[in-house]
Amino acid sequence: MKIRAFGHALPKRSVTNEELTRFLDTSDEWIQTHTGIQSRRIMTGGETLSLLGAQAAKMALERANLAPKDLDYILCSTTRGEMSFPSTACLIQQRLAAACPCLDVNAGCTGFLYALDVARAMLESSRVKRVLVVCAEQLSRLTDWKDRGTCVLFGDGAGAALCENGDGLKTVRLTAEGDAASLYGWPAGGNCPFDDHIPKEQPLKMNGQEIFKFAVSRSQRDIEAVMDDCGITADAVDYFVLHQANRRILDAVRSRLKQLAEKFPVNITTHGNTSSACIPVLLSEMEGDGRLKKGQTLVLSAFGAGLTTGAAVLQY
């Protein structure tokens, strides 16, 4: 499989750290020092996940000189879809006026890499020729905006990747270790009159210290494993594109791999953590500003609720 083009879309509203200090006991200095985030994009004014996802998809299609009719499958990675049903992938298909099967994938913040692996399997089966992967995330609906330890971290956004037959994706490594204690959220339980134990909705809860340690150790492990699979060293990699969860995590992984900061691109400064959309949004921005060049070797790495992890080696 290869990725022919990337696309992205972000909400219009940018929320700065200073705006958060108006209702949270925190400061711009504290947020920047502990996370590297200065602002994040938040969906407002009727913006929807399917709208952002379709905008990201259209950018990828335009860059690939393709039309929605050329798509054979749409995969959407989302932690919480626009609706319980239909799937967000189907809502995106409707906006694109495409005519193909659609499926949502939920692997937390690792969703982009999980979706790529599913797309690769579909393409290898020879049943499809082009798969559109869209990661559409609205973490602003999942966070507790009274919890200063978590709400400052997250933002909304969508990224897309147009996948087709080729040899760009060299290897993918995925893991899952079932553990809800460190990172979880509960939806509303409904109003069934026969159930005395209906759970109430609980916004995102995270044990920051445990997730930090998990992220750093697993990212290093996964990155080294996929590089070993491909017989390459860290010095041979042009860019390490990691899940944008926290700037300190990125710096810790970079330090362990003994690599220059220039090889670890970031957009967390102005986007925050956009869950599974982080990596495709960043790659789309790099494609747009010319940082990505044909033949470059990229290593991708992510971690998220599940707990899930993933890494891949991709030749652009």
KEPA-712393 format. One record per residue: residue in three letters; x, y, z of N, C-alpha, C in turn. Coordinates in steps of 0.001 Angstrom, whole numbers, plus 500000, padded with zeros to 6 digits. Layout:
ALAXYZXYZXYZ
...
end
This chain:
MET500827498809500000500000500000500000500864501245500000
LYS500348502289499380500994503586499469499934504638499754
ILE500363505760500298499466506889500505499726507899499396
ARG498705508150498610498857509027497445498771510504497821
ALA497946510825498840497802512228499235497179512308500615
PHE497459513409501290496872513697502602495967514919502488
GLY495088515077503466494251516267503569493925516539505016
HIS493508517744505327493138518063506707492143519206506745
ALA491462519338507868490540520441508106490497520705509602
LEU490436521978509968490424522384511368489259523334511623
PRO488707523314512823487657524276513153488160525715513037
LYS487242526641512814487620528044512667488057528662513995
ARG487468528227515099487685528859516404488970528369517054
SER489868529288517334491097528994518066490937529505519489
VAL491199528637520467491064528989521884492450529020522513
THR492853530172523013494180530338523594494198529902525053
ASN495401529716525574495546529382526988494978530476527878
GLU495170531724527460494690532836528262493177532771528434
GLU492469532316527397491018532177527500490637531122528523
LEU491438530084528645491145529032529621491330529519531053
THR492253530452531241492504530954532601491323531747533147
ARG490371532114532305489210532874532756488240532023533553
PHE488295530694533369487396529831534149488116528635534778
LEU489450528528534564490238527471535189491337528073536053
ASP491668527372537132492771527802537997494081527302537390
THR494540527999536355495773527636535662496365528892535059
SER497436528723534293498081529876533660498655529459532319
ASP498862530440531461499468530179530163500853529573530350
GLU501614530082531301502963529568531544502930528110531959
TRP501992527760532858501923526373533332501574525443532172
ILE500582525814531375500148524951530273501273524767529265
GLN501941525854528894503027525736527921504189524928528472
THR504522525147529733505646524438530333505387522945530422
HIS504161522548530764503850521141530990503370520401529749
THR502910521144528716502354520453527550502918520934526225
GLY503423522154526160503883522726524902502763523348524079
ILE501555523428524647500392523922523904500165525408524186
GLN499946526176523125499601527588523252498122527842522955
SER497563527046522044496161527191521668495685525883521064
ARG494371525767520871493789524581520262492531525010519496
ARG492120524197518494490931524504517696489720523784518296
ILE488603524500518422487399523949519019486222524156518061
MET485439523104517843484292523183516951483176523993517586
THR482670524971516860481586525833517332480693526192516150
GLY479605526876516440478787527468515388478223526506514380
GLY477865525308514812477259524360513886478231523492513120
GLU479541523642513370480510522752512724480278521318513221
THR480451520355512334480233518953512678481435518108512269
LEU481510516919512848482605516002512502482556515619511032
SER481356515329510532481263514913509128481649516048508192
LEU481365517292508591481767518436507771483284518540507718
LEU483942518474508878485408518533508902486007517348508159
GLY485442516157508406485955514968507730485833515063506221
ALA484706515583505743484515515734504303485464516772503724
GLN485715517849504462486658518867503992488066518291503878
ALA488475517510504876489794516868504813489858515889503650
ALA488779515144503446488729514171502352488821514867500992
LYS488110515971500834488138516702499563489544517217499260
MET490275517669500282491641518131500064492513516982499563
ALA492387515812500195493186514656499767492825514246498343
LEU491545514254498017491114513880496668491625514876495630
GLU491555516152495947492039517167495008493536517039494785
ARG494288516786495864495733516620495718496071515388494891
ALA495199514380494934495441513148494174494811513190492793
ASN494136514304492455493437514441491172492411513330490974
LEU491655513060492045490619512036492002489285512644492420
ALA488208511909492158486860512336492522486261511327493502
PRO485224511706494244484591510768495180484143509467494527
LYS483766509515493245483328508298492550484446507279492404
ASP485702507732492587486847506829492446487126506024493716
LEU486409506306494799486652505636496072485938504290496128
ASP486623503288496686486038501961496857485641501679498297
TYR486171502463499232485857502241500653486231503499501432
ILE485448503809502470485768504911503383485858504358504789
LEU486996504553505419487208504201506825487324505487507627
CYS486576505592508707486671506774509566487100506365510959
SER488228506882511404488673506689512774488110507820513630
THR487363507471514663486790508479515546486581507894516931
THR486917508662517944486737508207519319485278508307519731
ARG484617509352519262483179509501519475482578510086518212
GLY481789509292517532481236509723516265480284510895516404
GLU479965511484515264479017512602515269477671512168515839
MET477260510941515521476025510353516038476348508952516547
SER475444508379517350475618506978517724475534506107516484
PHE474624506434515606474494505853514283473633506785513458
PRO473830506880512169474788506143511329476245506452511695
SER477132505661511128478555505881511344478972507227510769
THR480007507792511340480529509052510811481059508857509396
ALA481570507657509097482028507357507733480881507489506742
CYS479677507031507115478525507150506223478108508608506055
LEU478211509401507130477867510812507032478847511557506125
ILE480128511165506200481133511757505315480853511345503873
GLN480515510076503680480184509609502321479051510424501726
GLN478036510720502547476892511497502078477329512895501629
ARG478193513533502414478665514882502075479517514868500808
LEU480243513768500582481090513666499395480297513253498165
ALA479087512719498384478302512128497296479060510953496679
ALA479731510188497538480434508986497093479465507811497102
ALA479887506679496544479050505478496494479931504273496778
CYS480178504019498064481070502919498446480750502505499873
PRO481183501316500297480990500901501677481723501833502650
CYS481228501886503886481797502796504891481861502088506237
LEU482852502467507041483045501805508325483773502728509287
ASP483315502794510538484026503529511584484985502597512322
VAL486108503149512773487117502425513540487385503212514812
ASN487439502532515952487754503203517208488892502470517901
ALA490077503055517836491239502531518556491878503655519361
GLY491038504610519811491557505748520547492471506578519656
CYS493489507145520260494405508019519521495284507266518537
THR495293505938518612496065505119517673495253504810516422
GLY494066505375516310493131505007515255493648505142513840
PHE494487506142513571494992506307512208495819505096511781
LEU496682504616512659497525503477512319496705502193512219
TYR495711502036513085494827500878512968494069500918511643
ALA493570502096511274492832502231510017493731501963508816
LEU494988502420508880495922502132507788496118500632507618
ASP496196499915508735496404498475508655495183497789508044
VAL493983498266508396492767497722507786492745498034506293
ALA493104499263505939493137499642504525494133498785503753
ARG495280498534504352496290497692503693495736496293503417
ALA495038495722504402494471494383504218493427494373503104
MET492621495428503048491616495519501983492272495579500612
LEU493319496385500502493993496522499218494711495239498822
GLU495288494561499803495986493306499503495019492217499053
SER493752492334499456492759491339499047492354491500497585
SER492772492637496983492467492954495583490980493199495340
ARG490199493373496412488774493651496245488526495141496029
VAL489492495968496440489349497414496278490649497976495711
LYS490553499165495113491731499825494561492103501090495321
ARG491087501726495923491359502966496664490533502996497936
VAL491201503278499047490548503395500350490843504776500915
LEU489808505473501305489975506775501950489902506580503454
VAL490985506953504145491007506930505607490808508355506092
VAL489795508558506925489528509865507510489527509724509022
CYS490279510565509705490275510617511166489574511905511584
ALA488407511782512195487608512947512580487359512898514079
GLU487848513901514791487811513872516251487295515178516842
GLN486435515047517847485912516198518576486068515932520073
LEU487298516062520553487588515801521958486964516840522878
SER486599518000522329485973519029523161484641518555523721
ARG484006517561523094482753517002523584482977515912524634
LEU484210515446524780484506514344525693485174514790526983
THR485761515972526977486519516417528140485636517100529167
ASP486117517106530398485474517827531494486116519207531560
TRP485383520246531192485946521588531120486093522253532489
LYS485914521450533542486227521904534893487498521233535418
ASP488009520280534650489216519542535033490425520171534336
ARG491169520963535051492294521679534448493427520751534025
GLY493432519531534558494500518602534219494333517943532863
THR493103517969532307492874517300531028492331518228529937
CYS491418519138530274490759519902529207491724520813528456
VAL492840521184529084493798522061528409494539521332527291
LEU494451520006527262495265519208526345494668519050524953
PHE493349519102524838492699518556523650492126519610522715
GLY492030519204521431491433520035520404490696519163519413
ASP490033519796518450489245519101517439489901519236516068
GLY489631518290515191490180518375513843489961517097513061
ALA490319517124511780490169515958510911491343515875509948
GLY491811514663509716492871514407508745492476513251507851
ALA492980513237506628492612512194505673493835511695504922
ALA493757510439504478494819509838503675494181509003502573
LEU494596509230501339494092508478500188495052507311499922
CYS494584506102500157495435504908500073495113504094498827
GLU496164503574498193495980502714497022497141501738496931
ASN497115500882495933498155499863495789499523500507495566
GLY500540499954496175501900500454496040502780499822497088
ASP503988500345497231504919499762498197505445500805499176
GLY504645501832499468505104502886500372505048502495501834
LEU504015501740502228503879501319503619504711500058503817
LYS505818500193504518506777499086504629506400498096505722
THR505921498595506854505539497707507953504650498456508923
VAL503807497710509625502943498268510670502998497345511871
ARG503101497932513059503065497162514304501957497743515169
LEU501020496887515594499913497319516440499874496474517710
THR499508497099518828499349496358520075498106496864520797
ALA497604496031521700496503496430522575496660495708523902
GLU496517496450524973496566495899526321495330496410527056
GLY494290495575527127493028496011527703493191496593529100
ASP492966497885529235493125498571530520492354499886530464
ALA491223499939531162490414501153531157490722502063532335
ALA491557501622533258491763502385534491492499503700534254
SER493421503718533292494273504891533111493662505964532213
LEU492754505554531326492195506502530359490843505976529889
TYR489762506716530232488438506206529904487399507317529875
GLY486221506996529360485057507873529390483812507023529246
TRP482708507417529910481453506670529849480396507489529129
PRO479663506893528175478526507606527581477325507521528518
ALA476288508298528256475050508200529019474443506818528810
GLY473833506278529861473352504901529818471918504725529381
GLY471248505802528993469861505671528561468894505672529740
ASN467658505248529495466645505286530554465800504014530591
CYS466444502870530387465729501596530413465066501387531778
PRO463745501141531847463062500990533137463345499667533840
PHE464036498745533153464296497428533739465696497308534348
ASP466499498360534248467884498316534720468063499292535874
ASP468490498773537027468700499614538211470115500163538301
HIS470966499818537342472378500233537419472803500923536125
ILE472016501874535689472342502600534468473459503602534761
PRO474591503506534050475694504442534318475375505843533815
LYS475814506829534562475695508210534112476884508550533222
GLU476700509532532384477795509950531510478948510483532339
GLN480156510033532002481369510516532653482329511020531578
PRO482765512261531662483714512774530675485075512107530829
LEU485951512426529914487278511824529864488011511928531193
LYS488538510799531637489371510747532836490711510132532466
MET491793510717532963493121510226532601494079510339533765
ASN494843509272533963495943509300534921497177509760534143
GLY497453511061534223498492511655533391499861511039533567
GLN500249510747534803501585510196535040501726508802534447
GLU500686507974534606500749506619534060500766506644532535
ILE499960507497531939499924507589530478501251508115529949
PHE501859509061530657503159509595530235504200508483530174
LYS504297507700531245505286506616531288504980505568530216
PHE503709505229530070503315504250529058503677504748527668
ALA503366506011527382503586506569526052505061506569525673
VAL505909507022526579507331507132526272507946505753526043
SER507675504816526959508293503492526839507771502724525636
ARG506451502788525401505882502034524284506247502649522943
SER506287503969522855506667504600521588508084504218521212
GLN508999504278522169510382503883521893510436502425521447
ARG509731501554522168509727500127521838509182499881520443
ASP508033500486520121507403500255518824508238500814517681
ILE508795502005517879509620502623516837510840501762516533
GLU511505501308517582512689500466517373512305499152516703
ALA511121498628517031510683497351516443510424497494514942
VAL509725498561514520509435498702513080510696499052512302
MET511622499780512916512888500045512224513677498755512051
ASP513657497897513070514325496599512952513685495760511854
ASP512349495811511763511655495051510720512131495448509326
CYS512437496735509172512832497252507858514341497317507676
GLY515089496966508699516538496986508599517125498373508470
ILE516507499364509139517016500733509079517349501229510489
THR518163502263510555518500502881511822517778504221511947
ALA517772504770513140517114506058513371517735507153512515
ASP519025507062512278519705508090511479519234508093510030
ALA518692506965509558518235506869508175516809507397507986
VAL516151507743509081514764508222509021514768509738508816
ASP513952510211507885513863511657507628513007512359508670
TYR511862511761509018510982512356510015510364511283510902
PHE510281511573512183509512510776513129508237511569513417
VAL507115511051512953505841511763513104505036511047514183
LEU505009511645515360504405511021516533503073511658516888
HIS502258510883517583501001511387518124501289512614518989
GLN500552513698518738500817514974519398500043515074520714
ALA500464514314521705499765514277522988500333515289523971
ASN501646515437523972502315516293524946503741516536524439
ARG504165517765524457505503518085523946506595517384524747
ARG506361517185526027507370516512526860507515515045526472
ILE506420514408526037506509513026525558507350512969524290
LEU507089513896523368507857513944522124509340514133522406
ASP509655515040523321511056515315523648511717514113524315
ALA510961513400525163511524512236525851511841511116524863
VAL510939510865523919511179509828522906512350510224522018
ARG512400511481521612513507511965520773514846511796521482
SER514865512115522771516101511983523540516551510529523616
ARG515613509607523811515963508191523893516497507660522564
LEU515976508225521459516435507791520143517663508558519664
LYS518061509582520466519255510381520173519169511041518785
GLN518044511742518541517810512385517257517627513892517420
LEU517820514635516330517680516078516347516207516475516400
ALA515944517624517007514574518113517130513934518332515767
GLU514743518701514753514215518974513419513548517747512792
LYS513888516560513280513324515336512721512010514951513394
PHE511580515728514381510331515465515100509383516652514906
PRO508671516722513774507772517853513522506640517881514542
VAL506138519072514833505069519238515819504017520216515291
ASN502794520001515725501747521008515555500894521137516813
ILE501318520448517874500589520491519140500518521911519685
THR501487522752519325501536524122519828500247524875519547
THR499709524716518353498514525461517957497276524581517771
HIS497438523255517838496313522347517606495883521598518865
GLY496797521413519820496511520537520939496501519087520484
ASN496002518218521355495906516793521060494584516535520360
THR494639516195519077493427515922518304493217514426518098
SER493685513625519046493478512181519042493997511553517749
SER493210510684517114493720509965515941493961510873514747
ALA493449512101514794493664513037513682495049513674513716
CYS495743513570514831497038514256514982497996513974513832
ILE498262512699513584499292512332512611498888512703511182
PRO497670512346510713497334512731509337497228514242509133
VAL496782514989510151496752516450510023498170516983509863
LEU499094516506510693500471516966510621501106516591509287
LEU500872515373508811501428514952507526500844515776506376
SER499571516108506465498946516937505440499556518332505418
GLU499809518885506595500444520203506665501859520151506110
MET502576519072506386503927518921505862503915518742504344
GLU502891518046503841502744517913502393502479519281501767
GLY501650520073502446501279521368501909502403522380501888
ASP503281522350502909504347523359502962505670522871502370
GLY505666521649501805506846521177501092507869520424501916
ARG507590520223503190508559519464503992508638518004503561
LEU507506517440503124507523516070502625507995516046501184
LYS508956515195500924509497515057499570509515513581499180
LYS509316513349497900509238511985497401510485511190497783
GLY510234509990498293511327509097498666511752509176500114
GLN511227510148500858511598510270502259511052509096503073
THR511791508743504118511387507668505025510811508278506292
LEU509585507878506616508897508379507793508617507234508754
VAL508741507519510044508312506580511073507171507234511843
LEU506042506533511907504861507024512608504691506251513911
SER504200506928514948503999506258516233502868506933516984
ALA501995506109517594500871506649518354500515505710519502
PHE499760506239520446499282505475521603497955506078522023
GLY497121505265522670495829505817523057495033504878523929
ALA493768505276524174492883504508525034492730503101524492
GLY492698502183525425492589500770525060493195499824526102
LEU494458499957526413495411500903525823495972500324524525
THR496057501166523500496537500728522201497813501476521840
THR498627500848521010499797501525520444499957501096518993
GLY500695501886518249500971501528516867502172502274516337
ALA502846501677515387503980502328514712504046501779513300
ALA504634502587512410504730502175511016505921502845510375
VAL506443502223509332507462502837508481506820503094507133
LEU506920504330506688506255504754505458507243505493504570
GLN507323505093503321508105505848502347507162506731501558
TYR507404508028501600506479508973500974506636508940499460
end
